Amino acid sequence: MISLSGLIDFYTFYNFFRGIFESVGLGESSAWISYLATGILLSFIVINVMIIATAFYTWFERRTLGRFHVRRGPNRHGPFGLLQPFADVMKLIMKEDTLPDEADKPVMTLAPIALVAPTLLIITVIPLSENSFLGSLNIGILFIVGVTSVNSIAIFMAGWGSRNKYAVLGSMRGAAMLISYEIPMALGITSVLLLSGSLAMTEIVKSQDIWFIAVMPLGFFVFMAAATAEMSRTPFDQIEAESELGSGYNTEFSGIKFAILFLAEFMAPIVTAAVAATLFLGGTKGFDPIPGQAWFALKMFLVIFVLLWFRATWPRLRVDQIMAFAWKGLFGLGLFNIFLVAIEIMLLSGSAGELSKSDLLIMSIVNWTITISTLLILLNLFGHKKLERPEPVPSPLANMAAEAD
């Protein structure tokens, strides 16, 4: 597999800086200074790449939603509206940054930072090559689960700090929903760990001789449904229910704080797509001569498009439906998937303790059959029956004038 990761590899930059610092006579101090300089440079690259990618993703989402809804998307600034994200940023920067008199100002100021920081941290452990520096972290997936749990605190900070009753209600809904959906998302990830036998993201990619989406589709469904709720995207965007809460937790935010909140919201699908591509779609695995990073970008784009498709077509759920889906639906499916995968591994691995490609193929056939059957049974048991349209009955009042004549 062709790799482009050597261009931005940690050790490439480290050796570059160390050579410079040693040449100016820093001696033994050049080691830790080189680590610091490399970390700052890579952080600068990651932050700016993610911000620019998010800016163009907002354009892509609005244009695609326009096509779904049979209307025009942004088309005023630049060719095809490509400069619309920059126009939006300039407008928000120039707007006044207002704070309510009764607001808890430090909490309200820190909330946008607390919401966007975990999103940027997650991308650092996504492996873009087999020798990824932080992608080889031996607790990489636990790091992702732990970092995403900060979002519920950040959203509650935003609502509570603004002292707005609608914002507080939205943040309370958000905290309850995010904490609830973290459990089924962790269950979906656990099935990945059973098959890969490692917590490191690079090892998870290496173990996918057959993509895990094919081996355990039920685990992928549980993970993606929970991850969509964690992003507060349609149909789970109840914390920003405009018809009930004004705008939810961000009601009192303006200017650059509002921009940072929405930066985190629009960056979330990109990060979620990266995690899903790593855990279930083989990461950078593909076919030569196309580089692995190109395959990874293509897989991310497919996941992003599916998430966008859901946003364009599904209606918003009620808050009770959202919570019921987490505890009555995804939680049970996640547990069922874990037991199913564990039993299959025990039966197929044998004395060697490893699964061959033929074993994974057998698991794929069995799991797809069980997944389709399970979902059909659940839909028939708990889904709404198709309603037949009743015959129209004219109102007796409609004939009053004729009878009077």
N, C-alpha and C positions, 0 to 999 in steps of 0.2 A: 504493500500500500504506500503510495506516495504521500509524504507528509511535508507540510509547510511550517510545522510548529517550531522548527529550529530557528526560525526568524525571530520569534518572541519567547524563546525558552529562557527560564530563570537563570540557568547556569551560563548561558551565552552572555547575558547582560552582566552577570556577576564577574565573570572572567574579564570582560571588557573594562569594567570599572576598577577591578583590582589591578589590572595592568597599568591603568592611568595613575591610580593612587600610589602604587609602588614606585612608579617612575618619578614622582615628585618627592619621594623620600619619606613616606608615611610609615613604612616598615610593617610591623606586626599589626598596627592599628588599621591597616588597609582592609583586613578581613571583615570586621564588623561594619566599617564605613561602607564597604562595597555591598554588604547585605542590606544596609539601610537605604543606600542610593538605588539599588535594584528594586527594593520593595516600593519605594516612592514612585519610581518611573513606571513600574507595571501597574500600580494603583491608578496613576494618571491615565495610562492607556486604557485600562478597563473601564474607568468611570466615563471617560469621554466617548469611547466607542459605544457604550451602553446608552448614553444620553443621546447621541446622534442616531443610533439605531431606533431608539424609542421615538424620537421626533419623526422619523420617516415612517415608523409603524403607525403613528396617529394618522398620517396622511393616507397610508394604505387602508387602514380600517375604515376611515370615513368615505373613501372612494368606493371600497367594496360594499359597504353598507348602502351607499347610494345606488349601486347596481342591484342589490337585493331588493331594495325598496322602490325601484323604478323612479329614481330621482337623481339629480346631479349632486356630486360630492363637492369638495373644495376645488374651485377652478378659477379663482380670481388672481391669485398671487403666483406668478411664475408659470412656466409651461405645465399644463395639466394640474395646476395648483400645487406644484412641488415646494414652493416657498411658503405655503400656508403655515407649517409648523413654526418657522422662524418669525412670521408675522404674529402668531399667537403668543410666542415667548416675549417679543418686544412689547406687545400690548400689556401683558401681565406684569412685566417688569416696571412699566411706566405707571401702572395703577397704584393708588395709595394703599399702603399696608396698614389696615385699620385693626384696632384691638378694642373689644368692648370694655367699658369701664369696670365691670364686675368680673372680668376674665382673670383666670390665674395665668398671668403673662408668661412666666418661665415654662410652665407645662404646655401652654398653647404654642410657644415658640419651638420647643423641642419635639413636639409631636410629628411634624413633617419629616424631620431628620430621622427620628426613630422608625418611621414607616419606610423610608427609602433605603436606609443603610442595610437592613437585612437582605433586601433584593440584590444589592450590589455584592454583598458578601457571598451569596449563594453561587454566583457565576464564577467565583475564584476557584471552586473545587470541581468545576466541570472539566473533564479531561478532553483536550483537543488533540492528544496524541497518546501513545502508549507510555511515554516517559514524562507525562505531565507532572510538574513539581508538586502542586497542591492537589491535583487530581489523584495522586497516589496516597493521599492522607488515609491512614488505616481506619479512621472513623468518619470517612467522608459523608456517608449517608446520614449518620447520626448528627453530624454538623448541620446538614440541611434541615433535618427535622427540628433541631433545637433552635436554629436561627429563625425559621418561619413562625415559631411560636411567639416571637416578639411582636408580630403584627397586631395581635389582639390587644396587647398593652398599648401600642402606638395609637390605635383607633380609639380606644377608651380615653387615652390622654387628650386626643383632639376634641372629643365631645365634652368631656368633663372640664377641660381647661377653658372652653369658650363660654360655659355657664348658660348655654341655650337649651331649653327643655327639649326641643326637637333634636338637637345635636346629641344630647345625652341619651335620648331614647334610641337614636340610630347607633350610637356607640355601644350601648348595652346589648342591642340586637347583634351587633357585629361581634362583640366579645363572646356572647353565647354561641353564635354560629361558628366562629373560627375555632373555639375550643372543642366544640362537638365534632367538627369535621376533621380535626387533627387525628382523631382516633381511627376512623376508617382509612385515612390516607396512610397512617403508619401500618395498618394491617395490609394494605396493598403493597407497601414497600417490603414488609416482612416476607412475603412470598418470593420476592426477588432475591432476598438474602438467603432463603432456603436453597434456591437453585444455584446461586453463584458461590455460596460458601464464604463470602467476604463482605466487609463493610466498605472497602475501598472502591471508588468509582471506576478506576482503571481495571481492577479485577472483574468487576461486574460486566464491563464491556468485553473483556477477553473471554469470559465464560459463555457469551452468546453465540455459540456455533449456529444456533437457530434463534432468531429474535424472540425475546420473551413475550412479545405481544401475541405471537403464534402459539407459544407453549402454554400460556395461561391468560387467555383473553379476559376471564372474569377479574383477575387481579388488575389488569390494565383498566377495565371499566370502573372498578372501585377507586383506583388511584386518580383517574382523570375526573371522575365526578366529584370526589372530595377536593381535588386541586382547583377545580372550577369554583367551588364554593369558597375555598380559601382566598381566591382572587376577588371574590364578591362580584363575579360576572354573571350575566344573565344565564340561566333563570334564577340565580341565587343573589341578586343584587338588592336584597331587602334593606340593607343598611343605608341605601341611598334612594329609598322609595319616595320619589318626588311628590306623589299624590298624597302621602301621609306625613312626611317629615321635612318638607321643604327641599332639603338636599342632604339630610342625614348629618353625619359627624362633621362635615366640612362646611356647614351652613354659614358660620361666622368668619371663614377664612377668605382672604383677598390677596391680591398682588402675588408676590413671589412665593409666599407660603402656600397659596392655592395651587400655584404652578408645580411646586414640589410634591404636593399630595397627588396631583394627577400624573406627575412623572412616575411616581411609584405604582399607581394604578395601571398605567399603560405599559410599564416595564414588566409587570407581573406575567402577562402571557408569554413574553419572550423567554423569561427565566423558566417558567413552567414547561414550555416547549423544549428547552435545553435539557431539563431534568428528565422529562418523559422520553426524549430521544436517547438519552444515556441509559436509562433503566430498562426500556422496553423495545427500543428500535435499533439496538446494536451500536449506538454511539457513532464513532467515525468509521465503522466497518462498511466497506463497499467493494467496488470493483475498479481495478486499474484500467486506464491510466488516470482516472479522475481522482484528485486528492481526497483524503479522508475528511478534511475540513469542509470540502464542497458537499460530500455526502451528508455530513452532519447538518450543514445549513439547509439542505433540501428537506431533510427529515423535520427539522424545526419549522420550516415553512408549512409543511403539510399539517403539523399539529396546530400551528397558529391559525391556519385557514379553517380547520374543523371547529376550533373554538369560536372563531368569528362567525362561522355558519350557524352555530347554535345561538349566538347572540342575536343574529338577524332574524331567526325564525321562531324561537321558543318564547312563550309569554313568561312574565315574572310570577314566581310562586308566592303564596302567602307565607308569612313567617312560621305559622304552625305546620304547614306542609314541608317547609325546609327542614325544621327540626325533626319532624317525623321521618323524613327520608333518610336523615343521618342515622337515627337510632333504630328505626324499624326496618330500614332497607339496607343501607350500605354496611352497617355494623355487622349484621347477620351474614351478608354476602362475603364480607372480608374474612370473618372467622371460618366460614364454610370453605372458602378458597384456600386458606392456610392448611386446614386439615386435609383437604383433597390433595394439595401438592405434597404435603409431608407423607401421606400414605403412598402416593405414587413413587416418590423418591425411595422410600423404604422397600417397596416391592421391586423396583427396577434397578437400583444401584447394585444390589447383591453384595458379595464379599469385597469387591474392589472399592466400593464406596464412591464411585464416580459414574456419571451418566454419559453414555455415548450419544452420538448424533441420532442413531436409530431409536434409542430410548426417548430422546426428546421428541422425535416424530410421533412415537406412540402416545406420549403425553399430549401432544398437540391435538391429535384426533380425538382422544378421550375428552380432553378439556373443552374443546369446541362443542362437542356433542352435549356435554353436561351443561355448559354455559347457555347455549341456545334453549335447551329444554327447561332449565331453571328460570330463565327470564320469561319464557312463554307461560310457564305455570304461574309465576308471580303476577304477571300482567292479567291473566284470566281471573286470578283470585281477588286481586286488589284493585285492578284497573276499572275505570268506568265503562260500562257497556255502551255500545253505540246506540244513540237515541234515535228512534224513528220520528220523523216529522209528523206531528198530528194533523189531521184534516182541519182546515180552517172552518170555524163556526161563526157565522155572522152574528153580530151583536143584536139583540132585540131592539136596542135603541136606534139602530140604523133604519128601521122600518117605521118609526113613529110618525114621521112626516107623511109618508104614503098612506098610513092608516087614517091619519087625521083628515086627509083630503077625501 
